[in-house]
């Protein structure tokens, strides 16, 4: 067997192997694009098998062989152009022109034969022009593709150029003889072999080769996303992830949609979908990766979305963190053949990495927001503390002067307009002083300097004094039930402040003349105080926040009672720094009961008190 014959057998054997592999891949996934690839390689296999049968058995008459072989060969360029339309894009006018040229070439070859050099040149020109245009479209498609898809399309383009050049050399073999003709035939066989290998790489890329190509892309993706948590905005971070995922898998487009629990929608950059809508919505709701190589057929309900976005092939995988599904990543293309089954596993791997990145970024954002809030609160508290200190001195002067004027005008014994104005001035100055004192107390709470010296105090006497003063100045009926000798070791001034504040609130939010109940009793090792009003009550949603700083319930905010939301916050801090507890029970339109619980101290006996005195 000569070198030319051996190379011819090797080339044809490689083409047959590629055809068998394509048949296997098509059986595994019989998509429309795979069927087009199968048709092309089956035609090649048919030409090779036909040639082998003719050579080995010599059962086909020569005239029949001369008529069938050109038809099969001249059909190849048109099938190749249909593949270019599947992988890239070819206008219909070009497809019609190629079809007409194919029919014309077949007709000329059948009627006039291929012995004439001019006819042969015309037929080879059709073959070369059509395959060359197909190669051009494959290469143009590679420019807009990414990663492995770019490599596949360029391999197909180079294989098509080699196939076109190999057939063009038929002319050289025909018009030359001897050594030159043999050398040209040998080059033609090498080109055909090169074309077969490139077609295998491009049309039916083996999994091993796909993984080898994808590995550096995946490493690059991981390197690039290491900087993600430090990026300035989530928008920029998502665009970076989308581009990296598209590059890694080889898809032209990628989109990330994040779940918004408020709207209950998956929000992409330009669209919003409910779970279950589109391929991406299905992947999110079913918590599994999904691939569709014919979206219009697989999901006709979203046909308009796919046509508008030219998304005729889609892969989607949910983005799942440790405790929830936070979104979905979708890769899409107008050309279905660029995706393979292996890509779905790679996309799931990328989505897992994206979940970790987004979760880390959200933690970082939350920490930054918390730090910003803490700094804002610190600056606000610092400002309020300084302002309160600066206001305290002039307020004391204003109030002292106002009280002096009130005594002077009251001594004249008439209700003059000036006296009423001074009384109103003193009342508002007293209220403003209470606000300033509240700000100062809030500042002391943050510094841990709210309490001064502790001493044993009979809480029953303290509560009685506060109630007595409130009964004189207030317009409410106060029912008192107080036990004796309820001793606790406390800061007397601060505990008195708590009782005064709670009783003042009861008077402030209860209708004039309504009943306020005050109880003070022994509860085992605790001293208990409760104050019950007949006010509007507190909404259940506000109960957990009623002791927060600057918080005012809806009922308080809608009423006429003044305040800045510091009173209960200060009461809670005072009680808790004593090791006690404060809480509230409330019903709307019925009233509220505030409870205070303090540690009870033992009352010394008379003998012990005498011993302590002698000491």
C-alpha positions in Angstrom: 0.0 0.0 0.0 1.4 3.4 -1.0 1.8 6.4 1.3 -1.1 8.2 -0.3 -3.4 5.2 0.1 -2.4 4.7 3.7 -3.0 8.3 4.5 -6.4 8.1 2.7 -7.4 5.1 4.8 -6.3 6.8 8.0 -8.2 9.9 7.2 -11.4 8.1 6.3 -11.0 6.0 9.4 -10.8 9.1 11.6 -13.9 10.6 9.9 -15.8 7.3 10.6 -14.7 7.3 14.2 -15.9 10.9 14.6 -19.2 10.0 13.0 -19.7 7.1 15.4 -19.0 9.4 18.3 -21.5 11.9 17.0 -24.1 9.1 16.7 -23.5 8.2 20.3 -23.7 11.8 21.5 -27.0 12.3 19.5 -28.6 9.2 21.0 -27.7 10.5 24.5 -29.2 13.9 23.8 -31.3 14.0 20.5 -31.6 17.7 20.2 -32.3 19.5 16.9 -28.8 20.9 16.8 -27.3 17.5 17.4 -29.4 16.0 14.7 -27.9 18.6 12.2 -24.4 17.6 13.3 -25.4 14.0 12.9 -26.7 14.5 9.4 -23.4 16.1 8.3 -21.2 13.3 9.7 -23.6 10.6 8.5 -23.2 12.0 5.0 -19.4 11.9 5.3 -19.6 8.4 6.6 -21.9 7.4 3.7 -19.4 8.8 1.2 -16.5 6.9 2.8 -18.5 3.7 3.1 -19.7 4.0 -0.5 -16.1 4.5 -1.6 -14.9 1.5 0.4 -17.7 -0.8 -0.9 -16.9 0.3 -4.5 -13.1 -0.4 -4.0 -13.4 -3.7 -2.1 -16.4 -5.4 -3.8 -16.5 -3.6 -7.1 -20.2 -4.3 -7.3 -21.4 -0.8 -8.2 -21.2 0.0 -11.8 -18.8 2.9 -12.7 -21.5 5.1 -14.3 -23.7 4.8 -11.2 -20.7 5.6 -8.9 -19.8 8.6 -11.0 -23.4 9.9 -10.6 -23.9 9.3 -6.9 -20.6 10.4 -5.5 -20.8 14.0 -6.8 -24.3 14.4 -5.4 -23.2 13.3 -1.9 -20.0 15.4 -2.0 -21.8 18.5 -3.3 -24.4 18.3 -0.5 -21.7 18.6 2.2 -21.2 22.4 1.9 -24.9 23.2 2.3 -25.1 20.9 5.4 -22.0 22.7 6.8 -23.7 26.0 6.2 -26.8 24.9 8.1 -24.5 24.0 11.0 -23.0 27.5 10.9 -26.5 28.8 11.1 -27.0 26.7 14.2 -23.8 27.7 15.9 -23.5 31.2 14.8 -25.9 33.0 12.4 -26.5 32.9 8.6 -29.1 35.0 6.9 -31.8 33.2 5.0 -30.8 34.9 1.7 -27.4 33.3 2.0 -29.0 30.0 2.8 -31.2 30.3 -0.3 -28.2 31.2 -2.5 -26.2 28.3 -1.2 -29.1 25.9 -1.8 -29.5 27.2 -5.4 -25.8 26.8 -6.0 -25.9 23.3 -4.7 -28.7 22.3 -6.9 -27.1 23.9 -9.9 -23.8 22.2 -9.3 -25.5 18.8 -8.9 -27.5 19.4 -12.1 -24.4 20.4 -14.1 -22.4 17.4 -12.7 -25.2 15.0 -13.6 -25.9 16.3 -17.0 -22.4 17.3 -18.3 -20.2 15.3 -16.0 -16.9 16.5 -14.3 -14.4 15.6 -17.0 -14.4 19.1 -18.4 -11.8 21.3 -16.5 -14.0 24.4 -16.5 -17.0 22.5 -15.1 -14.7 21.0 -12.4 -13.4 24.4 -11.6 -16.9 25.7 -11.2 -18.0 22.9 -9.0 -14.9 23.2 -6.8 -15.5 27.0 -6.7 -19.0 26.4 -5.4 -17.7 24.0 -2.8 -14.8 26.3 -1.7 -17.0 29.4 -1.6 -19.8 27.8 0.4 -17.4 26.1 2.9 -15.3 29.3 3.1 -18.4 31.3 3.9 -19.3 28.8 6.5 -15.8 29.0 8.0 -16.2 32.8 8.1 -19.5 32.6 9.9 -18.0 30.1 12.5 -15.1 32.5 13.1 -17.4 35.5 13.4 -19.4 33.6 15.9 -16.3 32.9 17.9 -15.7 36.6 18.3 -18.8 37.1 20.4 -18.4 33.8 22.3 -16.5 33.1 25.5 -14.2 30.5 26.9 -14.6 27.0 25.5 -17.2 28.0 22.9 -14.7 30.4 21.4 -12.2 27.6 21.1 -14.8 25.2 19.6 -16.0 27.6 17.0 -12.4 28.5 15.9 -11.6 24.8 15.7 -14.6 24.3 13.4 -13.7 27.3 11.3 -10.1 26.0 10.8 -11.4 22.5 10.1 -13.8 23.9 7.4 -10.9 25.8 5.8 -8.8 22.7 5.7 -11.8 20.7 4.2 -12.2 23.4 1.5 -8.5 23.5 0.7 -8.4 19.7 0.5 -11.2 19.7 -2.1 -9.7 22.6 -4.0 -6.5 20.4 -4.4 -8.7 18.0 -6.4 -8.1 20.3 -9.3 -4.3 20.1 -8.7 -4.5 16.3 -8.7 -6.6 16.3 -11.9 -4.4 18.6 -13.9 -1.0 17.3 -12.8 0.6 13.9 -13.1 3.6 12.0 -11.6 5.4 13.2 -8.5 3.7 16.5 -8.3 0.2 14.9 -8.4 1.3 12.4 -5.7 2.5 15.2 -3.4 -0.6 17.2 -3.9 -2.8 14.1 -3.0 -0.7 13.5 0.1 -1.1 17.1 1.2 -4.9 16.8 0.5 -5.1 13.7 2.8 -3.2 15.5 5.5 -5.6 18.4 5.3 -8.6 16.1 5.4 -7.1 14.4 8.5 -6.5 17.7 10.1 -10.1 18.7 9.3 -11.5 15.5 10.9 -9.6 16.1 14.1 -10.7 19.7 14.3 -14.3 18.7 13.6 -14.2 16.2 16.5 -12.9 19.0 18.8 -15.5 21.5 17.6 -18.7 19.5 17.0 -18.4 16.7 19.6 -15.8 17.9 22.1 -14.8 14.9 24.3 -15.5 15.4 28.0 -11.8 15.2 28.9 -10.9 18.0 26.5 -13.8 20.1 27.7 -12.7 19.7 31.3 -9.1 20.6 30.3 -10.3 23.8 28.6 -12.6 24.7 31.4 -10.1 24.2 34.3 -8.1 27.4 33.6 -11.3 29.3 33.1 -12.5 28.0 36.4 -9.3 29.0 38.2 -9.5 32.4 36.6 -13.1 32.7 37.9 -12.0 31.9 41.4 -9.1 34.3 41.3 -11.3 37.1 40.0 -14.0 36.6 42.5 -11.6 36.8 45.4 -11.8 40.6 45.1 -15.6 40.5 45.1 -16.3 41.3 48.9 -14.2 44.4 48.6 -16.1 45.9 45.6 -18.0 49.1 46.2 -21.5 48.1 45.2 -23.6 45.0 44.8 -24.5 46.0 41.3 -20.9 46.0 40.2 -20.2 42.8 42.0 -23.1 41.0 40.2 -22.1 42.3 36.8 -18.5 41.0 37.5 -19.9 37.5 38.5 -22.1 37.3 35.4 -19.2 38.1 33.1 -17.0 35.6 34.9 -19.6 32.8 34.7 -20.2 33.4 31.1 -16.5 33.3 30.3 -16.0 30.2 32.3 -18.8 28.1 30.7 -18.4 29.7 27.3 -21.9 31.3 27.1 -22.4 34.7 25.4 -24.7 35.9 28.1 -25.3 35.4 31.9 -27.8 36.9 34.3 -28.2 36.7 38.1 -31.6 37.1 39.7 -31.9 37.6 43.5 -34.9 36.7 45.6 -36.7 39.6 47.1 -38.9 38.4 50.0 -40.8 41.7 50.1 -42.1 41.5 46.5 -41.8 37.7 46.3 -40.1 38.0 42.9 -36.8 36.9 41.5 -35.3 40.2 40.4 -32.8 40.3 37.4 -31.2 43.4 36.0 -34.0 44.1 33.5 -36.8 41.6 34.4 -38.7 40.3 37.4 -40.2 36.8 37.5 -42.2 34.7 39.9 -40.8 31.4 41.1 -41.6 28.8 38.4 -41.7 31.3 35.6 -39.1 30.8 32.8 -36.3 28.2 33.0 -34.5 30.3 35.7 -37.7 30.5 37.8 -38.1 26.7 37.6 -34.5 26.1 38.7 -35.2 28.5 41.7 -38.5 26.9 42.7 -37.3 23.3 42.2 -33.8 23.9 43.7 -32.0 22.0 40.9 -30.1 23.0 37.8 -32.0 22.8 34.5 -30.9 23.0 30.9 -33.2 23.7 27.9 -31.8 23.7 24.3 -35.1 24.6 22.9 -36.8 27.1 25.3 -39.6 28.0 23.0 -40.8 24.4 22.9 -40.0 23.5 26.5 -41.6 26.6 28.0 -44.1 28.1 25.5 -45.7 30.2 28.3 -42.5 32.4 28.3 -42.0 32.4 24.6 -42.1 36.2 24.3 -39.4 36.5 27.0 -37.1 34.1 25.2 -37.6 35.8 21.8 -37.1 39.2 23.2 -33.8 38.2 24.8 -32.7 35.8 22.0 -32.5 33.1 24.7 -33.3 30.0 22.7 -30.9 27.9 24.9 -30.8 28.3 28.6 -29.0 26.8 31.6 -30.0 27.8 35.1 -28.9 26.8 38.6 -30.2 28.0 42.0 -27.9 30.0 44.3 -28.3 28.2 47.6 -26.7 29.3 50.9 -26.5 27.2 54.1 -30.1 28.0 55.0 -32.0 29.3 52.0 -32.1 29.8 48.2 -31.2 33.4 47.6 -31.3 33.6 43.8 -30.6 31.9 40.5 -27.9 32.2 37.8 -28.9 31.8 34.2 -26.7 31.3 31.1 -28.4 31.8 27.7 -27.6 31.9 24.0 -29.4 32.2 20.7 -27.4 29.2 19.5 -28.2 25.9 21.4 -25.2 23.8 20.3 -22.8 25.7 22.5 -24.1 24.0 25.6 -23.3 20.4 26.7 -24.5 18.2 29.5 -21.1 18.6 31.3 -21.7 22.4 31.4 -24.7 21.9 33.8 -22.5 20.4 36.5 -20.0 23.2 36.0 -22.7 25.8 36.3 -23.9 24.2 39.6 -20.3 24.4 40.9 -20.2 28.1 39.9 -23.5 28.8 41.6 -22.3 27.2 44.8 -19.3 29.5 44.7 -21.4 32.5 43.9 -23.6 31.6 47.0 -20.6 31.7 49.2 -19.4 35.0 47.7 -22.8 36.7 48.0 -23.3 35.5 51.5 -19.8 36.8 52.5 -20.5 40.1 50.9 -23.8 40.5 52.7 -22.1 39.7 56.0 -19.5 42.4 55.2 -22.2 44.9 54.2 -24.1 44.1 57.3 -21.0 44.6 59.4 -20.2 47.9 57.6 -23.8 49.1 58.1 -23.7 48.1 61.8 -20.4 49.9 62.3 -21.8 53.0 60.5 -24.9 53.0 62.7 -22.8 52.6 65.8 -20.6 55.5 64.8 -23.6 57.6 63.9 -25.2 56.7 67.3 -22.0 57.6 69.1 -21.7 60.9 67.3 -25.3 61.7 68.0 -25.0 60.8 71.7 -21.9 62.8 72.0 -23.6 65.8 70.4 -26.7 65.5 72.6 -24.6 65.1 75.7 -22.6 68.2 74.9 -25.7 70.1 73.9 -27.5 69.0 77.1 -24.6 70.1 79.3 -24.5 73.5 77.5 -28.2 73.9 77.9 -28.4 73.0 81.5 -26.8 76.2 82.9 -28.8 78.8 81.0 -32.0 76.7 81.7 -31.3 76.8 85.4 -30.9 80.5 85.2 -34.1 81.0 83.2 -36.1 78.8 85.5 -34.8 80.5 88.6 -35.6 83.9 87.2 -39.0 82.8 86.1 -39.8 81.4 89.5 -38.7 84.6 91.2 -40.9 86.7 88.8 -43.8 84.3 89.5 -43.5 84.8 93.3 -43.2 88.6 92.9 -46.3 88.8 90.7 -48.3 86.3 92.8 -47.6 88.5 95.9 -49.5 91.4 94.2 -52.7 89.3 94.6 -54.1 89.6 91.0 -54.3 87.3 88.0 -52.6 89.6 85.6 -51.7 88.6 82.0 -48.0 88.9 83.0 -48.4 86.3 85.8 -50.1 83.9 83.4 -47.3 84.3 80.9 -44.7 83.8 83.6 -46.5 80.6 84.9 -46.6 79.3 81.3 -42.9 80.2 80.9 -41.9 78.3 84.0 -44.0 75.3 83.0 -42.3 75.0 79.6 -38.9 75.7 81.1 -39.5 72.9 83.6 -40.5 70.5 80.8 -37.4 71.5 78.8 -35.2 70.9 81.8 -36.7 67.4 82.1 -35.8 66.8 78.4 -32.3 68.0 79.0 -32.0 65.8 82.1 -33.2 62.9 80.1 -30.5 63.4 77.5 -27.9 63.6 80.2 -29.2 60.4 81.8 -29.1 58.6 78.4 -25.5 59.7 78.0 -24.6 58.4 81.5 -26.3 55.1 80.7 -23.9 54.6 77.8 -21.0 55.5 80.1 -22.2 53.2 82.8 -22.3 56.0 85.3 -26.0 56.2 86.0 -26.1 55.0 89.6 -24.3 56.6 92.5 -24.1 55.2 96.1 -26.5 52.4 97.1 -28.2 52.3 100.5 -31.0 50.3 102.1 -34.3 52.1 101.4 -37.9 51.3 102.4 -39.5 51.2 98.9 -43.0 51.5 100.5 -42.1 54.9 102.0 -40.6 56.1 98.7 -43.6 55.0 96.7 -45.9 56.7 99.2 -44.1 60.0 99.0 -44.2 60.0 95.2 -47.9 59.1 95.1 -48.7 61.8 97.6 -47.0 64.5 95.5 -48.7 63.2 92.4 -52.2 63.3 94.0 -51.7 66.9 94.9 -50.7 68.1 91.5 -52.7 65.7 89.3 -56.3 65.5 88.2 -56.6 61.7 88.5 -58.0 59.4 91.3 -55.2 57.2 92.6 -55.9 54.0 94.4 -53.0 52.9 96.6 -52.2 49.5 98.1 -48.8 49.5 99.8 -47.3 47.1 102.3 -44.8 48.2 104.9 -41.1 47.5 105.3 -40.2 46.6 101.8 -36.4 47.2 102.0 -34.1 47.1 99.0 -30.5 48.3 98.6 -30.8 51.0 95.9 -29.9 54.4 94.6 -32.8 56.2 96.2 -32.8 59.2 93.8 -32.8 56.9 90.8 -35.5 54.5 92.0 -37.7 57.5 92.9 -37.1 58.8 89.4 -38.4 55.5 88.0 -41.6 55.6 90.1 -42.2 59.3 89.3 -41.7 58.6 85.5 -44.1 55.7 85.5 -46.8 57.5 87.5 -46.4 60.6 85.3 -46.9 58.5 82.2 -50.0 57.0 83.7 -51.4 60.5 84.3 -50.2 61.7 80.9 -51.9 59.0 78.9 -55.1 58.4 81.0 -58.2 60.6 80.7 -58.6 63.2 83.5 -60.5 61.9 86.5 -59.8 58.2 85.6 -58.5 55.7 88.1 -54.8 54.9 88.5 -53.8 51.9 90.7 -50.5 51.8 92.6 -49.5 48.6 94.4 -46.3 47.8 96.3 -45.8 44.4 97.9 -43.4 41.7 98.9 -43.0 38.8 96.4 -40.7 36.3 98.3 -37.2 37.7 97.8 -38.4 40.6 95.5 -39.9 43.9 96.1 -42.7 44.5 93.5 -44.2 47.8 92.3 -47.0 48.0 89.7 -48.8 51.1 88.3 -52.0 50.5 86.3 -53.6 53.2 84.2 -56.8 53.5 82.1 -55.2 54.8 79.0 -55.4 53.8 75.4 -53.1 50.8 75.8 -50.1 49.7 73.7 -50.3 47.8 70.5 -48.9 44.3 70.7 -46.3 45.1 67.9 -44.9 47.9 70.1 -44.6 46.1 73.3 -41.1 44.7 72.5 -39.8 48.1 71.6 -41.5 50.2 74.3 -38.3 50.5 76.3 -36.1 51.3 73.3 -34.3 54.6 73.2 -36.3 57.4 71.3 -39.1 55.0 70.6 -42.7 56.2 71.0 -45.7 54.0 70.4 -48.3 54.9 67.9 -50.8 55.8 70.6 -48.3 58.1 72.3 -47.2 59.7 69.0 -50.8 60.4 67.9 -51.8 62.0 71.2 -51.0 65.4 72.7 -48.6 64.1 75.3 -45.1 65.6 74.8 -42.0 63.4 75.0 -38.9 62.3 73.1 -39.0 58.6 74.0 -36.3 58.5 76.7 -38.3 58.1 79.9 -39.0 54.4 79.7 -35.5 53.7 78.3 -34.0 55.4 81.3 -36.3 53.6 83.7 -35.3 50.2 82.2 -31.6 51.1 82.5 -32.0 52.2 86.2 -33.9 49.0 87.2 -31.5 46.7 85.3 -28.4 48.3 86.8 -30.0 47.5 90.2 -30.2 43.9 89.1 -34.0 44.2 88.8 -36.5 43.8 86.0 -39.2 46.0 84.4 -42.0 45.0 82.0 -45.4 46.0 80.8 -48.8 44.3 80.2 -51.3 46.1 78.1 -54.5 45.8 76.2 -55.8 48.3 73.6 -58.6 50.6 74.9 -58.3 49.1 78.4 -55.0 50.3 79.8 -51.5 49.3 80.7 -49.7 48.0 83.8 -46.0 48.6 84.3 -44.2 46.3 86.7 -40.9 46.8 88.6 -39.1 44.1 90.5 -36.1 44.8 92.8 -34.0 42.6 95.0 -35.4 42.6 98.6 -33.0 43.2 101.5 -33.3 41.8 105.0 -34.6 44.3 107.6 -32.2 44.2 110.6 -33.7 43.2 113.9 -33.8 45.5 116.9 -31.0 43.7 118.7 -28.8 43.7 115.5 -29.5 47.4 115.0 -28.4 48.1 118.7 -25.2 46.2 118.2 -24.5 48.1 115.0 -25.1 51.4 116.8 -22.6 50.5 119.6 -20.0 49.6 117.1 
